[in-house]
Amino acid sequence: MAVNTAKTAVIQYLPFEDKIAEYDRRIAELLKQDSLQGRNAQDIRILQVEQTRLLKEIYSNLTPWQTVQVSRHPQRPILADYLNLLFKEIRPLHGDRCFGDDRAIITTFAQLGREKVMVIGQNKGKDIKEKVACNFGCSNPEGYRKALLKMKLAEKFNLPIITLIDTPGAHPGIGAEERGQAQAIAVNLMEMSRLTVPIICVVIGEGGSGGALGIGVGDRLAMLEHSYYSVISPEGCAAILWHDGAKAPQAAATLKLTAKELTRLKLIDAVIPEPLGGAHRNIHDTIYNVEQYLLRTLAELKKIKTDVLLEKRYQKLRSIGADCRSVQKPAGKIESRHGIPHRLSAQVQIETAQTDAEKTPAKEN
């Protein structure tokens, strides 16, 4: 990943942004020699126009794997940025009253515009020390139990709930499994589906696996334009299917994890646009777009009666996948998948067992 050190705000470039980095370098060299009003002004403007054209071309045709890379950009706004720039009157709440406080999930009272809300989000951390402390955004069971406890507190005081999703997945450690990781996520899915207050979920970066689902059940689910939402990370999928993490780009294309694909499959409700070149290039505009979506959607949901809100949420969850095309089974001989020899397939094993059973004479009583 290249780094542009010529600007005050250091930009880190992704592998497919080499040409953009070159434009930035050339513009920076000209600016060192002169200003935008000097003798190099015309050359600088021409380079800026070309750079803008190139950014549009690249970011309007991102591959799924490139989208994943953008969603993981180290300068992409994370939960801390949203709490600082989007919400006011932050009042954090800690602990699950059972085990401890998971720093990977932040729960807080806050104010959005004129609305008092409960904000629940996944925290990746800014620097290495903070990233390690919050497990790189991978939550433990106590994090999901804490989130549910604060959601029920919000329900008690009739406060809308906003969840900001940004995680590669739930923490897969032994301790997390011993403390009931799967159950904690499953309970959250059930309880969130019947909370009597509006719930808005926004994927601001990575939306990986059950880690995202644990706080991702709501009345509206939106994604930032260059975020992803998937049942598993591309690397995890590649490791399972091909035993090769290098095939993550192929897995990303297969998973249909981009906002565009998920909109087509009717799995999300809205796509929040990002500034040209991704959220990391203009954090304030990104957060403004999220704010406008939240205010508009919150005003819409607050007009709906509670019983109607719950019924619509139920129907929304029940309809997931209803519009997806069913996979047709090929006629004739069933070919084994993933390189498994036909002689070792389940069909052959069953047929062999049946033949052996017919050949074996019955024992006399």
N, C-alpha and C positions, 0 to 999 in steps of 0.2 A: 504494500500500500504506500503510494508516494505521498509526500507531505509538502505543501506549499508554505514555505517559511517567509515569503516576501510580504505577505499581508499581516496586518495586526492580528486578525483572527486567523489562526493557522487552520487551513483546510486539509483534511486527510482525504485522499482520493482512492476510490475503489479501483479494482483491477481493470475494469472496462472504461475508465475515465482518463486514460493516458493522454488522449488528444485534448481533452478539456484542461488538463494540467499544463500542457504545453502552451495553450492560449493564455492561461493565467500567468505563466512565467514570462511570456513575451510582453504582456500588458504591464506587468510589474516592472520589467526592465525599462520600458518607455516612460512609466510614471516616475521612476528614479531620475531620469534625465530631464523630464519636463512635467508640467501639469496638464490637466485636461484643456486648459485655455492656451497652451503654448504651441510651439511649432510641431509637436508630435500629436496634437489633438486629433487630427483627421485619421492618422494611423491607428490611434487607440480606439476611436469609435468604430472603425472598420473591424478591428479585432473583436470588440465587444459584440457587435452585431453577428459576426461569424460564430462566436462562442455561444450566443443565445440560440442561434439556429441549430448548432450541434447538440446543445442540451435538449432542445425540443425533439430532435430526431432520435437521440438515444433514449430519453425517458418516456417517449411515447411508444417505444418498441422494446421494452425490457423483457427479457426472458424470465420465467418463474424463478430461476436460481439467482438472477441478478436482482429481482425484487426482494428475495430473502437477504441478499447482501446489503441492500439499501436499508432494510428494516433493522439490520444489526449494526448499522454505521455507528462508530464510537461517539460521534458528535450529534447523533439524533436526540431530540428532546425526550427525556424520560419523566417518570412520575414527579420527581422533585421540581422539574421545570414547570410542570402544569400547576403544582401546588403553589409555586412562587408567583406565577404570572396570570393564572386563570382564576384562582379562588382567593377569597378574603376570609378573615376571621378563622384561621386554621386552629383547630383544637384536637390534637391527636389523642387517640385512645389506645391502650395497650393491654395485652394479655388475653388468654382464652379461659381463665379461671379453672384450668385443668392441668396444664403442663408448663407453659411459659409464653414468652412473647417472641413471635417470629418476625424478624426485621425484613423479610422478603415481602411481606404484605403490610401496607400502611392503611390504617383506618382512622378517619378524622371527621369531626363536624366541620362544616365549611359554609361559605356563602358564595353563591353563583348569581351575579347580578343582584336582584332583590330577593332571591330565593334561598332559604336555608336548606341545606342538603347534607346527606351522609356520603362521603367519598371513600371508596375502597379501591386501592390500586396496588399493583405489583412493582416493587422497587428493585432496580438492578444495581444502583449505586453509581457514583461518578468516578471515584478513583479506585485503585486496587484494594486499598484497605477497606473501603466501604463495600466494594463488590464481594469481597470474601465474607464480610460480616453479614451481608444479606443473601449469601449463597448464589450470587449472580442472577437473582430473580427467581430461583427455584424454591418454591414454598414447601414447608413441612406441614404435617397435619394440624399442628397448633395454629398455623397461619389461617387455614381454612375454617377452623373452629372459631378463631378470633373474628374473622370476617362475618360468619353467620351470627355470632353473638351481637355484633354491632349492627347488623342488618335488622335484627329483631328489636334492638333498641330504637333504631330509626322508625320502624313500624309502630312502636309504642307512642312515639311523638309525632307520627304522621309526616315524616320527612321523606322526600324522594331520595332514591339511592342511585348514585353514579359510580360505575366501576370502570377503571382504566386498566386494560389488559396488556401486559408486556412481559412474557415469560417464555423461555424455550421449553418448559414443561415442569411438572411437579418434581420435587427432589426424590431421586430413586435410591437413596441410601438405606442401609439396613435399619437404622434407628427410625427413619420415617415409616418404613413398612411395619416395624414392631409397634409403632404407636397408632397404626390404623390409617395409613394414607388413603387407600381406596375407599374406605368407609367414610372418611371425612369429606371427600369430594362427592361421593354418592349422596350423602345427607344434604350437602349444600344444594345439589341439583334438585332434590325433592322439596326442600324448604323454600328455596328461592322461587320455585314455580307457583307458590301459593301465598307469598307475602302480599299484603293488601295495599302497598304503596307503589307508585311508578318506579320502574327500574330501567335505567339506560346503560347499556354496555358499549364501550368503545375500545377497539383494538388499536393501540397507538404504536405498536412495534411488532414484536413476535407474539403470536397466539398459538402456542404449542400444546397439543395434547390435553389431557385432563387437567393440567395445571391452569390452562385458560378456562376450561369449562367450569372449574370450581367456583369462579365468580362471574361466569358468562351467561347466566340464564336471566332473561329480562323481557321487557315489552318491546324494546328496540335494540338491535345489534348493528353497530356501524363499524366501519374500518377506515383508517387512513389509506389514502390511495396506494402507497407503497409499503403497506404492512402485509403480513400473511397470517392465515388462520388455518390450522391443519390438525389432523388427528395424531400426527407424529412429526418430529423434525425430519427434514430431508436426509440428514446423516443417519438418524435412527432407522428410517425406512430402508435406506441403502444397505445398512449393516444387516438387517433382518432378511431382506430379499436376495441380496447378491453377496453378502459377507464382504462388502467392499465399500468403505466410506467415500471412496473417490467417485462413486457413481451418484453422489448427492444431487448433481444437476439433473440427471435423468429422473431421479426420484421426485424432485421438485416439480418437474413437468407432469409427472403422472398423478401427483396428489391433488392437482387443481386447487392450489392454495392461495391464489391471488384474489384481490378484491373483484377484479373483472370476472373471473371464473365463478366465484361464489355468488355474485349478483345474478349471473346467468342461471345458476342452479337454484336461485331464490332462497339461499341460506342466510343471507344478510339483508338488512333493510336499506342501508345507505352507504355510499362511498364519500368520504370527506376529502376534498381535493387538497393536495400539497403544493407548495410553491415549486416553481420550475427548478429541477435539479434535486428535489427531495426536501424533506422537512429540515434536515441539518443545515441547509443553505439559508433558511430564513425561519428561525424558531418562532418569532413573534407572529408572523403571518399564519403559521401552522396552528398555533394555539388560538389565534383569533377565529380561524375557520372552525375549530372544535367548539369554541365558545358559542358561536352562532348556531351551530347544529344543536348543541345541548339546550340552549334557551328556547329555540323554536320547538324542539321535540318535547321539552318539559311542559311548555305552555299547552301543547296539544294533548298530552297525556293527562294533565290535571283537569281537563274538561270532562273526562270520561268517568262515569260512576264506577265505584269499586267492583261491584258484581260483574259489570260488563268488561272492566279491565281484566279481571281474573279469567273470565271466559275467553276473551280474545287471546290472552297469553297462553291458555291451555290449547286452543285451536292452533295457534302459531307453532307451538312445540310439537303437536301431533301431526302437523302437515309437513314437517321437515323430511325431505327426500321424496315427497309424493310426486313431484314434477320431474324427478330424475328418470331417465330412460332405463328400463329394466334390461339387464344383460341377458341376451339370448344365448342359450347353450348350443354349441355346434352339434349338428347331426352326425351320426355315425360313431366311429371309434373315438373314445375320449383320450386325448393326448395328455400325458403327464406334464406338469409345469416345473419351472425352475431347474430344468436339466435332470430331473429324476428319471432313471431308466424305467422303461415301461414294465419290465419284469418285476420291479419293486413297487409298482403303484398299488394303491389300495384295491382297485378292481381285480388285478391279477391275484393278489394275495387272497381275496375272498373266494375267487373261482378255484384256486388251488386247494384251499381248505375244504371246500364243498366236495371236490373230486376225491380227496383223501378220505373224507368221511364216508363216501359211497363205497370206496374200495375196502375199507376196514370192516371185517365181519363183526356182527353184533355178538357181544358176550352172552353165553348161556347162563341162565340163573341157576 
